Amino acid sequence: MRISNFADLVTSIGIVVLAVLLYIVLNNQNKIVALVALGLWLAEALFLAISKGWLGNRVMPLCCFCKKKEIIK
């Protein structure tokens, strides 16, 4: 594993940890805002993982209705 991949993995884990901490802090004040913030931060971590290819070597394109079903490597 390259160092840059490892650094991005640590960044993604840090995003999840900070999202959970933010949810814990905001949950007592405003539950809706806490859930929205948690969801957005988890989406950011997920998109980072997809863009770096950690969820597998092949990710289907977002346009699944295209005539060409190419796999991005």
N, C-alpha and C positions, 0 to 999 in steps of 0.2 A: 504494500500500500504506500502510495506516495505521501509525502509530508503535507502537501496541499490538500489532498483528500482527507487526511486525518484532521487537519485544521478545520476544514468545512464540516466534518462530522461533529467535532467539538462545538462548533458554532451552532449547529442545528440542535444539539443537546442543550446548549445554553439557552437557546430560544424557548425550548419547551419548559425548562426549569423556571425561567423568568416569567413565562406565561402563567404557570401554575401559581407562582408567588403573587403575581398581580391579581389573579382570581381570588386568592385567599384574602388579600388586603381589601379588594373592592367588594367582595361578596356581602359584607356586613352593611355597606353603605348603599349600594345599588346593584341588585342581582342581575338586572338586564344588561347594564353596562359591563359588568364583570363577565357575563357569558359572551357578549359580543367581542370583547377584548381577547378572551381566551380563544374563541373560534378563529379570529383573525391571526393571532400569533401562531396557533397550531397550523393554520393554512400556510403561513409563511414558511414554517419548518418543513411542511410536506412538499411545497413547491421547490424549496432548496434541495431536498432529498431527491426529488424527481429530476431536477435540472442537472444534478451532479451524477445521476445514474446509480444511486445507492439502492434503489428499489428493484434492481435487476438490470441486466445489460441492455434489454430491449424494452422501450416504452412506446406504446402505440401513440400516434399523433393525436392531438386534440380534435382534429377534423376526422372523425371516424366514418363520416358519410361520404368521403371522397371515393372516386372510382378506383384509385390506386390504393391498395392496402399495403403501403410500405412500412417497414419497421425502422425506426431511427436507431442507429448504433451509437 
